[in-house]
Each structure stands twice: as structure tokens, then as C-alpha cells.
Amino acid sequence: MINFILFAFVLTKAGFAASCGDGYTIQFRVGNCTIRSPNQPEVQSWGAEVALNNDKTICMVPSTVVNDTFLTTTKLCQSSEQLKVHQVDMTPAQCASRRGGPVPADKFRGVPLSNLVQNPGWGLLNNTIEEAVEVSMQLSRQSITTTVGLITKGQNSAASHLGLATDSSILKVLKDQGLIVAKSFGLNVGSQSVQAPRRGSLVLGGYDQGSVANPFLHEFPIPPTDRLQDRYCPLQVQLTGLTLNIKMANASETEKRDIFSKSTGITVCLEPYDTLFRLPSETLSTLLGYINQTTGQRTHLVPVTEYADELVNLEPGLVYRTRSGEFNAALRFTINDKMTVEVPYHELQRPLRGVDSNGAAVLNTSYNELQIFGDPAPGNAPVLGKVFLSQVYLFVDYDAGKFYMAPLNNDAGAVIPVATGSCASGGLTATEKGLIAMGAVLGALIFAVVAYAIRRWRKKRNAGAQDTGPHPVERAPVGSRHGSALETGRLPSRSRSREMQNTLSESSAVGWDSGFAIGHAPFGQRSQESMESGLSNENPPQRPTRTGII
């Protein structure tokens, strides 16, 4: 019996070790998403679609400000105080769009607040979390149970947060369960421009090789001090140059105007939860001067109340009337004196977009909007949000203490996941222990069945030998389906790997237009060849550059 248990242990351990060596990732599609509720009109929002408790699907936005995942609740869309944003009264549908599909707080099992990880960034934004619950999050055919915080009041946030800060609870749960190997993620935020919109992707436990146009040449350390002025920020870069490239209406050449240079460089925060650029007061003032000069807009910018009857602007930028003239310019960023990123005209400016009274996304072409927050950066901490990240691919590896940026492949189609990290040399994860225990039980069961069958067969053979008459020998059911399963070596971890590989292939065949693809899949052959050729996550395969990044 001991031999069978040891055999089951070794076989189970070997099967799990192979899948761990392959590596796992979990992929989401991010972009415009639709919220559906019974007897309510469909509401449009933005983020990654996630199903909770196999029931309601919401839109969640990745955030590096919080460690825990925070869910917006229906309490945020009930009182007149909560329905007012930027001095404008919202309808319940507009509030649902802003909040990414709020959930009823009483649908989940409450747990102590102490179960949450520390979230210093949340308090610095003058927000509070008063309730914590246990929730099941459906990730394709896999579901994980984790503790999340409930947002029941406050206006300094919008949709639900998918917490991806340095001590991310969801990355920890996924790693502890063996669903990912490394506490890492890769993000392609896509584009929300009107002229060239595109969807993006989020990969937990690795990155999307298809979204990377060139290798990760630009590496940045995660600073030991994760505070930037009065804001929590683990992803910081030094902005050593900011140039406005203006193409004048009657000129064929581009006029360059420096907003600031290396001598006045600043440290900025990368945060995908924010959309707009949030700039220091002096930088914002200089930029506004150039905008007024270029467009002829000599008066104050348009307030949100002027167009509130038609739409609600969920994150107002610099809005001006279209008749004032076009602001045909691009912003060119220099990062750490070595990386340049140009945000083109169609990303920097777009027709005014918002949400109508029914929660549908609409445009008002009587106005243009620059994707720059109209007030100085909160907490004196400048932020580069989704508009900046629309031009780069971001890969964060917390286990290595580094993050990387690479030119983005704007033509990226199906996600090509690349898992990062390696199996731990010692100790067993909870998944390993569970599989080993199951193997031990299976081995004991097989031994008992075989021993019983042999004993019964011997007993009947002896009885037949003593009987003078001929009798047919009854054969014991040796080699039942338990035996065939053991002989084939089909283990849960390998079957799950093959099943999820098929799931990913089906999602990839549909393409990005299908909405989103959530799942996990083993490190594919294509990625394996890349790793064998020496192109690790610091140096993935090269692709043609398709953005204004040098």
C-alpha cells in the first residue's frame, strides 16, 4: 500500500511540476463593455468584464493605486448627493455607467475589514472602505474566491477597481492556487479615440506577446518608496522633457514648443485607472497658454454645465467650442532621458464624448476636448493615464521588482500570452498539496480494489481445485477504469491545462471584436520557442514599430 501511495505522490507531483514549468496566465479583454440589468436599458461603460458569483457581470478598471479589489455598490446611485458629479445631476443610468455596473452590497457574505490588505493609496484620495465581503470571481471556466472591499460612498472614484498594486491580493490568490506563477501583469489599454479606437488586453501572470512591437528595451525599477508627493504610486518615471508639436493651419512645417526640459524635469505616476493627463500647476498653465494661442480661445474653457442637458462628461478634460479652431498638435514625452513617446493628434483631441440619460455613449461635435485634466494634479502628483498608455505596452513584474515599457503593436489581434516566473525550488503550494493528497487517496483506493479482487480470485480458485466437478472460473474485475486512468497518467492539472488551451484557442479565433476573452492557458509552443532562443521577458521577439516611440 505504501508503494502505491508513493507512486501516486510521485506521479501527481511530476504532472503538476510539468504544468508549473509551462506556466499559466489569465487574460482579459479591456475596452468598451455593456452592463445588462433586468428591466433596465443597456448601459455602456469601460473596463474588463468580470462575472461575480456566477451572476452579475460588471466592468472593472485595472488600478495600481490599490492592493485589494474594490467593488462599487448600488448605494452610490441612490441619493441625490451621490447622483451629483462635477456639479451635474446624473440619472441612475448615467451613474451606473460611471460606476461600471454597481452591485447590491447585501448579495455577498460579509467578512471583517481586517481581511483586506493595506491600501494606503485609497486613504490618500480621501476615500473610505467600510465593508468587506467574500466574493467569487469567474475567470473563464475557473473561479476564485477572494476578499474585496465595497465602495458605499464618496466621489473620488468611478468604476470598480481591479487592484494591481505591489501587494495585490488577487495576484497573490492566483499565485497561491497555482493559476499563475509570477506576481506580474501586462497591460494594453487600447485606445478610446474617436478616429482610431481599438480594444486592449490585460494578462495576469505574464504579458501579451502580440501587443509588443519591439523588445522591452526600457526597464524601470519599482522604487522602495511608493509615495509620490501626497499620492501612493508604485510605478514612477522621470519626465525629462515635454514638447508640444503644433502643425499650424497655414504652415506645412511643425512648430515645436517646449513645455519644459530636463532642467525642470518631474517625477510622474503611471496609473491606468485615470484616463487624462494630470499635470502640475505650472506645466498646465504653460500648456493652456499655447492652447489659447493656437485656437484663438481667449476666454475661459467651457464649463461642464453648458452641455449637461445632452450628456454627462464622466472625466472632464479641457473642453472648448469647435468654432474656436482646431488644436492640431501632438505631445512628445521624454522619459528618463532615454525613451520618447509621442501621443498623436487624434489621441490628444477628440469630439466631446459623454453618456446620455439612458447610459449610452454619445458625441457632441459642437465641442472638442483635450485629454488633459482641467485642474492641477491632485496631491501634487502628476499622472500619465490611459491616453499616454495608449502608445506603450506596460509590463509589471513585482517578483523582480521592475516594470517595463515597449512600443505598442496597434494591430494586435488575438492575445498571445507569455507566462513569466519559474517554479519555486522548495515548499509546496496549496494546489500541489491538494493534488498530492488526491493522488494518495487514489493510490490507496486502487490498492484496496486490486487486493480485494486478487483475494476473491484465489478463494474461488482454491474452491474449484477441491471440487471434483468442472466449474467455470469467475474472473475478478482486475484492471477497472481506475487502473486505466492511472496507466494513462491523466491528472487533473494536465486535463485542465489542455481544456483551457482549447478555450483560449476558441477565443483567439473569434478575435477582439467578440467582446472579451477571460481564461487561463499554458505557455504555448510559440512562446516556448521564444524562450529557448534566449528572448526572455526582458527581451521578447521583435516586431515592427507602429507607434511614435523611439
CORRA-V26917 format. One record per backbone hydrogen bond with DSSP energy under -1.0 kcal/mol. NH is the residue of the N-H (numbers start at 1). CO is the residue of the C=O. If there is no record, write none. Layout:
# CORRA-V26917
[[NH	CO] [NH	CO]]
This chain:
# CORRA-V26917
[[5	1] [6	2] [7	3] [8	4] [9	5] [10	6] [11	7] [12	8] [13	9] [14	10] [15	11] [16	12] [17	13] [18	14] [19	15] [20	16] [21	17] [22	18] [23	19] [26	204] [27	519] [28	202] [30	200] [31	47] [33	45] [35	43] [40	37] [43	35] [44	359] [45	33] [47	31] [48	60] [50	58] [52	56] [53	136] [55	52] [58	50] [59	100] [60	48] [61	160] [63	162] [70	161] [71	149] [73	151] [74	103] [76	73] [77	74] [78	75] [83	79] [85	88] [88	85] [90	83] [95	91] [96	92] [97	93] [98	94] [99	95] [101	96] [103	72] [107	104] [111	132] [115	112] [116	113] [122	119] [123	119] [124	120] [126	123] [127	122] [133	148] [134	109] [135	146] [137	144] [138	51] [139	142] [142	139] [144	137] [146	135] [148	133] [149	69] [150	131] [151	71] [161	70] [162	61] [164	63] [165	66] [168	165] [169	67] [172	168] [173	169] [174	170] [175	171] [176	172] [177	173] [178	175] [179	174] [180	174] [184	182] [185	396] [186	203] [187	394] [188	201] [191	198] [198	191] [200	30] [201	188] [202	28] [203	186] [204	26] [205	184] [207	418] [209	416] [211	208] [212	209] [213	407] [217	215] [218	405] [220	403] [222	401] [228	231] [230	379] [231	228] [233	226] [237	268] [239	266] [240	334] [242	260] [243	332] [244	257] [245	330] [246	255] [247	328] [251	248] [255	246] [257	244] [259	242] [260	242] [264	261] [265	262] [266	239] [268	237] [269	382] [270	235] [271	384] [277	371] [278	383] [284	280] [285	281] [286	282] [287	283] [288	284] [289	285] [290	286] [291	287] [292	288] [293	289] [294	290] [295	291] [296	292] [298	296] [302	319] [306	303] [310	307] [311	307] [312	355] [318	370] [320	368] [322	366] [324	321] [325	322] [329	327] [330	245] [331	343] [332	243] [333	341] [334	241] [335	339] [336	238] [338	335] [339	335] [341	333] [343	331] [347	344] [348	344] [349	345] [350	369] [352	367] [354	362] [355	312] [356	360] [359	356] [362	354] [364	352] [367	364] [368	320] [369	350] [370	318] [371	348] [372	370] [373	277] [377	279] [380	377] [381	378] [383	278] [384	269] [386	274] [387	275] [389	385] [390	386] [391	388] [392	389] [393	406] [394	187] [395	404] [396	185] [397	402] [398	183] [402	397] [403	220] [404	395] [405	218] [406	393] [408	391] [409	211] [412	409] [418	207] [420	205] [433	429] [434	430] [435	431] [436	432] [437	433] [438	434] [439	435] [440	436] [441	437] [442	438] [443	439] [444	440] [445	441] [446	442] [447	443] [448	444] [449	445] [450	446] [451	447] [452	448] [453	449] [454	450] [455	451] [456	452] [457	453] [458	454] [459	455] [460	456] [461	457] [462	458] [463	459] [464	460] [465	461] [466	462] [467	463] [478	476] [484	480] [485	481] [486	482] [487	483] [488	484] [489	485] [490	485] [495	491] [496	492] [497	493] [498	494] [499	495] [500	496] [501	497] [502	498] [503	499] [504	500] [505	501] [506	502] [507	503] [508	504] [509	505] [510	506] [511	507] [514	511] [515	512] [521	25] [523	23] [528	524] [529	525] [530	526] [531	527] [532	528] [533	529] [534	531] [535	530] [536	534] [539	536] [543	213] [550	340]]
